[in-house]
Amino acid sequence: MRTVIGVDIGTQGTKAALFSERGETLAQAFCPSELHRPKPGVVEEDPERQVRSVRQTIRSCIKKAGVDAASIKGIGIDGQMAGVIGINAAGRHVTHYDSWLDTRCAPYIAQMERKAGDEIVRKAGCPPSFNHGPKILWWMHERKTVYRTIASFVQPGAYAAMRLCGLDASRAFIDTTYLHFSGFADNRAARWDADLCQAFRLDPAKLAAVVAPNALVGELTPAMARACGAKAGTPVVAGCGDTAASFLAAGAVREGVCVDVAGTASVFAGTTRTFAPDTESRTLGCGRSAVPGLWHPYAYINGGGMNLEWFRALLAEGGGGKRRKALSLDRLDALAARVDLREEVPLFAPHLGGRVCPSQPGLRGAWTGLSWSHTAAHLYRAVLESVALEYAIYGKLLVNLYGRTAIQKLHVTGGGDRSAVWNAIKADAQQIPVGLVERTEGAPLGSALVAGYGVGLFSDLSATARKWIRIRKAVRPRKAMAAYYVSRLVKYEEMLALLEKGQ
């Protein structure tokens, strides 16, 4: 038997999974994260704890599966994409992991926008946000002493791979799926942009080498192999960003396949053959796919899936300190499915933490169009519809940039894929079939595919992904609902415009 391991360093924790070369899941493991929030706006993680979690989950998978360590032909690691770790010449961290949730770099987002905002979108594919560029500038200007010791900036997936392989900063790397978050890249050319670096007086030597996701970056050292329960010399590939790994695991390997990651955040992505930055609306970021030659234009609702649990908990709150028994999400789905759409259903703005795509940080959540006849079922249906309507905005932008072939079907993955009424709303709102991804391994599956491709187990990443991943029977859109959602979308966009104006 020949096997591969995929590891995902996520915000909630590190997940690993061990697969046979035929795609059978042999074992999975999880280790929770430990986020530090010492001050408002500060979110950090210990990079060495992340490395330990990688070792622990790899070791657990090998032990659970009972496979010979020699059967493992490759390891791929993906990770959180928008944060940074500063490392010294020896390849050890000299900063904490500056998380994508950390907001201290906000002034440098504004600075990058003023100096070169349009150029950054045009070249890198994504506006400055709480991502690499502003974070690097924060360390440059706010922590000058530490900054002088930084030889390179990397992300958690790369740092873990470097530590497992004993690499120093001369072999620091960033794979191409992260470049849209960098602020300093020419994404089309897969290289750093000298003009952008010069504009912000950034020494390009502090930027890691750009490599392909399937590039072999090293081999497990004897000490790290013992800690992982693996064999010394096991190849490690560069891997990719966690979002790119999730899209691959959802079967987004052909043009026109869109993905809905129905998790804590609600992520909507297209799959295209060309890079077309959204310079006009600045809503869609455009990142490289893990599959050579493909791109993923995507946007997301921060906390879109979290809103469901928030509403469920809200209903359970009682007066006088009492608390009612919370309705299950299945029960709320059933109530929402019975809402008579001949009535006027309220609209909901899902941006309780501010709108991210496009950047409207002051915009907040709201219901509009309420009347005394409305019930919890109406309000909950509006919460579900808000994600579908936001996705419809993203879908229109995709069509404008890439043509109608860019949006042919939608693959849903994540916890929200179990909601039949939500999937039906999504299908009706965009008039495309919604298929459910059968596999639940998520990003580790994508990273394992990249690992197998990198070490030569598979000659065609796209073809192998299609063999490994099955999509359940699609939910078909109801043509009779097309006009209804066209009208709803107009009202939804008007609502968002008024909320933005009044913030």
N, C-alpha and C positions, 0 to 999 in steps of 0.2 A: 504493500500500500504506500502511496505517496500522498502527503498531506501538506496543507498550507494553513497559516494562522493569520487572522486579521484582528487588529486591536484598534479600538476607538477611544481616544482620550476626550471624553465629553465633559460638559459643565456639571452634570449630576454625578458622574462617575466614569470609571474606565471599564469598558466591556471588551472581552476577547472571545473569539470563537475559532474552533479548529474544524477544518473541512477536509474531506477526501477530495481527490482531484476530479471526482464525478459530481461534487457539490453536496455530498451528504454532510449534515451537521453531526459531528462526533462529540463535541462538548462545548459548553459555554461557561463563562465566569464573569463576575462583576465585583468591582471594588468601589465604594462610594468616594466621592470627592470631599475635600475639606476646604471650603472657601473662607477666606479671612476678610472681614469687613471692619477694620479698626476705626474708620471714620466715615462720615457720609460721603458717598461718591467713590469710595475706595474699595475695590474688590481684587483680591490677590490670591494666588495659590503658590505653594512651595513646589518648584520644579522637581526637586528630588523625591518628594512624595509622589508626584506623577510618575516618575521613573519606577519607583517601588511598586506602584499599582500595576504598571505594565508587566514587570517581572512576576508579580503575584498572580495575575490573571493568566499569563502564559503558562506558568507552572501548574496552576489549578486545572487548566484545560488538558494539558498533557497527562496529568494524573487521573482525571476523570475518564478520559478516553482510553487510557491504558495502552497507548500506542508506543512503539519504539521511537525514541527521540530522533533516530537517524531517518525516520520516515518524513520528517518535517523538512521540506525543500525550500521554504521561504517564509519570511515574516514581513507583513506590511502594516504600517501604523498610520492611522489618520488622527486628526485632532482638531480642537477648537481653532478657528481660522483667523479671527481678527485681532487677537492679542499678541504680545511680544515677550520674549525673554532675552535679556542681554547676557552674553557669554564672554569670558576672557579668552586669552590666547590658548589656554590649555583646554578650552571647550567646556569649562564649568560655569554655571550661572553666577553672575554677580548682581543680578536683580531678581526679584520675585517674578512669577508670571503675572504680567500686567494684563488682566483679563479684559475681554471684549465688553464685560459689564462695568468696567471701571470708567468713570466719566471725568477724571481729572484733566484730561487732555482737551476738553471742550474749547478753551481759548485758541488752541492751535488748529482746531477744525476751522474756526473762523478765519484764522490767518491764512491757511492753505486755500480756502475759498476765495479770499480777497486777491491773493497773489496769482493763483493759477487754477482756480476751480474748474473752468471749462476745459482747460488743457488736460487736467488730470482725468476728467471723465472721458475725454476723447482718446487719450492714450492708454490709461489703465483700465477703463471700463466701469468705474464706480466712483461716486463723489467721495470726498473726504468725510469720514465719520469717526466713530470710536474704533478706529482700526490702525493699521501699522504706522502710516505717515504721521498723523498727529501724536501718536504715542512716542514715536522715536524723537520727534521735536520736543516733546515734554521732557524726556530724559536729557536731551541735549541742553536745554535751557534751564530746567528746574533742578537738575541733579548733576551739575557739571563735573564734580569729582568722580562720581560713579561712571559717568559717561566716558571719561577719559580711559577707564579700565575696560570698556566694552570693545571687544574685537569684532563682534558680529551680533546681529539680531536674528533670532530664529523663533519658530513656533513650537508648541509642546510636542507635536509629532516628530519633528526633526530633532529636538533636543533629546527625546527618549531614544531615538534611533542612534544618535551620536554617542550617547552614554553606553548603550548596549554594545556598540562596536568600538568604543575607545577612541573616538575621533577628536582631534583638536579643532580649533577655529579655522585652520587652513582648509578644512574639509566641511565647513558649515554649508548648509544647503537650504533652499526653499524650492518646493516643486511648483510647477506652472499653475496649478489650480488655485493658488493663493494670490497670484499677482494682482488681481483686480482690487484687492484690499490694501495694496502696498502704498499707493500714492506716488510712487517714484518709478513705475514700470512702463515700458512700451510693451503692452500685452500681446499685440499682434506678432511682434518679433521675439517675444519671450526673452526679454533682456531688460536691464536697467536703463533708464533714460537719463543721459548726461545733462540735458537742459533742466529737467525737473530737479535733479540733485543739486545743480548749481544754483537754482533759484532759491533754495532753502539752505544753502551752504552745508549740505550733507556730504560727508566724505563717502564716496561709493565703496570704499574698501570695507566699510562697516556693514555692507549689505551682502548677504550670503549668495553663493553661486546658485544660479537658476538651473534646475534639472527637470527631467521628465518624471512623472509619478512612478514609472516602472524602472527607473534607473537603479542599478545596484550601488548602494552607498557604503556597504561594509559587511562584515561578518561578526557574529557573536564572539566576544572575547572568552577565553576559558573561564574567567571569574563570573562574567555575566551569564554564561551558559549554565554554570552550576546553579546560580541564583534562579534561573528560569526553568531548571530541570530539563534543559535542552542540550544539544550537541554543539560543542565549540566549532566555529566555522560555518554555522548555519547562515545563509545569505539573508540580508535585510535590504529591502527596497525602500525608495524614498517615501512611498505612500502618497497620500493626498489629503486635502481638507475634508473635515467630517461631512460637510454638505455635499461635496462632490462624491464622496463614498456612498452617501445615502441615495443620491440620484442614480448612481450605478446599480446599487442594490435594488432599486425600484424599477429597473429595466429601461431606463432612459438612455438607450444606446442607438436610437435612430431619430432622424429629423422628424419633428412633429409630435413626438411623445412628450407630453407635459407631466410634471410630477407635483403632487400635493402632499407635502409632509405635514400631516394633521397631528402635530404634537403640541408642546407647550407654546411654541411659536407656530404660526401657520405660514408655511413656505410654499410659494408657487413658482415653478421653473419651467422654461421651455427647453427644447433641444434643437440646436440649429447647426448649420454647416459654416456659418460665417459670423464674424465679429462685427456687431453694429451697436456701438454705444448709444445709450439713450440720452443724448445731449440736450434734447428739448424739454422733456418733462422731468428728467433726472430721477426717475422712479425705479427703473430696472437696472440692476448691476449686471455686468456680463463677465462671467468667469469661464475659464477653460474647463472642459470635461476631462475626466480621467481617461476617456476613450480618445485616442488620437484623432484629430481633425474635427472634433465636435466642440460646441460651446453651450453654456447654460445661461441664458438671460433669466434673471430671477429677482423676485421681491418677496417681502414677508411682512406679516402683521405681528408685531411684538406682543406676545401674550394672547394671540388669537384663540388658541385652544384653552389657555388658562381661564378665559372668560366664562367657559361653561361651568367649571368648578366654582368660580366666584359666584355666579348666579345661583347655583345649587346651594351654596353655603348661605347666600343672602336670604333665600327662602326659609332656611332653617332657623334664622335668627328670630327670637321672640321678644316681646316686650317684658319689662320688669326683670331682666336677667334670665328669663326662661329661654329654652332652646327646643324647637320642634325637631322631630325626626326628619332628616334630610331625604328628599325624594332622590331616587337613583337617576342616573343619566338615561337609562333605558326607559324609565317611567316618563321623564321629561320629553324624551324623543316621541313616545307614544302620544303624549298630549299635543306636542307640536304638529304631529302628522294629522291630527284631527281638526286643526284650525280651518275654518271656512275661509278660503281665499277670496270669496266674493265680498267679504268684509274688508275694511281698510286695516291692514296689519301695520303696526308701528315700524319705524326704521330705527336701527341701532348703529351707533358709531363705535367700532370695537377698539378704539385707540385709547385705552385707559391709562397707558403709560406714555402717550405721545405717539404721533404717527412717524414711522421710520422711512417708509417708501411711498412718496417722497418725504424728505426731511421736514417735518412740521412738529417739532418737539413740544410746542405749546398746545397743540390740539388735544382734546380729551374726549372721553366717552360720553355718549348721550343717547337717550331715546327721544324721538320726535313723533308727533302725530298721535299722542295718547288720548284716549277717551275713557269714560266710565265703563264702557262695555268690555274693555280689554282685561284679559286675565293673565295669569302667569304663563299659560301656554302661548299666548300671543307674544309676550315679551321674550320668551325663550326662543320661539321661532325666529324672531327678529335678530337675536344673537347669532343663531345659525346662519341666517340669510346674510348677515353682514360680511362674513368671511367669503361667501360665494360672490357677493357683489363687489367686494374689493378685488377678488380674483378676476372678475369680469373686466375691471379696469385694467389689470395687468394684461389680460388676454387681448384687449383692444390695442394696447401698446405693442404687444408682440406682433400682431397682424400688421400694424402700421410700419414696423421696422423690417419685418421679414416676409410678409405676405401670408396668405391664408394657410399655406402648407405648414406654417409654424405651429399650428394648434389643431391637431387632429384627434387626439384622445388624451385622457387624464388618468394617470396611475396614482392611486391613493395608498399611502403607507402611514404608519404611526397609530397611536391609540384611537384617534378619531375615525379611523376607517371602519369601525364597527357600527357606526350610526347610519342605518339605512336611510332615514329621512334626510340626514345631512348630505349623503352621497347623491340622493335624488335631487335635492336643491341645487347642488353643484352642477349636475348634469343638465338640468333645466336652464340654469342661469347662463351657461355658455353654449348650450345646444351641442355638446360633445359627449361621447360615451365615457363613463367613469368605470375603470377597472380596478379591482382590489389586488394588491400584491399579496400572494399567498405566504411568502416567507416573512418571518418576523425578526430575523437577526439584525437587519438594518446595516449601519455603517461598517461593522466588522466584516460582513459579507463582501461589501465593495472593496475593502482593503485586502481581503484574502484573494479576490479576483486579480487585483493589481499585482499582488505578490506572485501569484502563479504565472501571470503574464511576464513579469519581470525576470523570473528564473527560468523561463522557457517551457513550463508545463503546458501552456496554451500558446498557440501561434496567433490566435485572433481573439482579442478581449471581448469585442462585441458579440461574436458568435458564441463564446463560452458563457457570457452573461445570459444570453437568450436560452441556453440549455439549462442553466442553473435556476433561473427565475421563472415562475409561473404566475400568470395573471388570471384571477378568477373571472367568471362571466361578468361582462360589463353591465352597469346600470345605463339603460338607454334614455336619452333625453326625450321628453314629451313635446312634440311640436306645438301642441295646443298651449304650452306654457311660454313659448318664445315671446309673444307680445307682452305678456304679464311682466316678464323680467326685463324687457326693454324699458318699459314704463318705470319699474322699480329702480333700475339703474340710473335713470335720469333724475329721479327724486333723491336717490342716495347721493349722487354727486353734488346736487344742489345743497343738500344738508351739510356735506363736508365743507363746501365753499363758505357757507354761512358760519359754521363753527370756526373755521380758520380766520374769517374776517373778525369775529367777535372775541378771539382769544386775547 
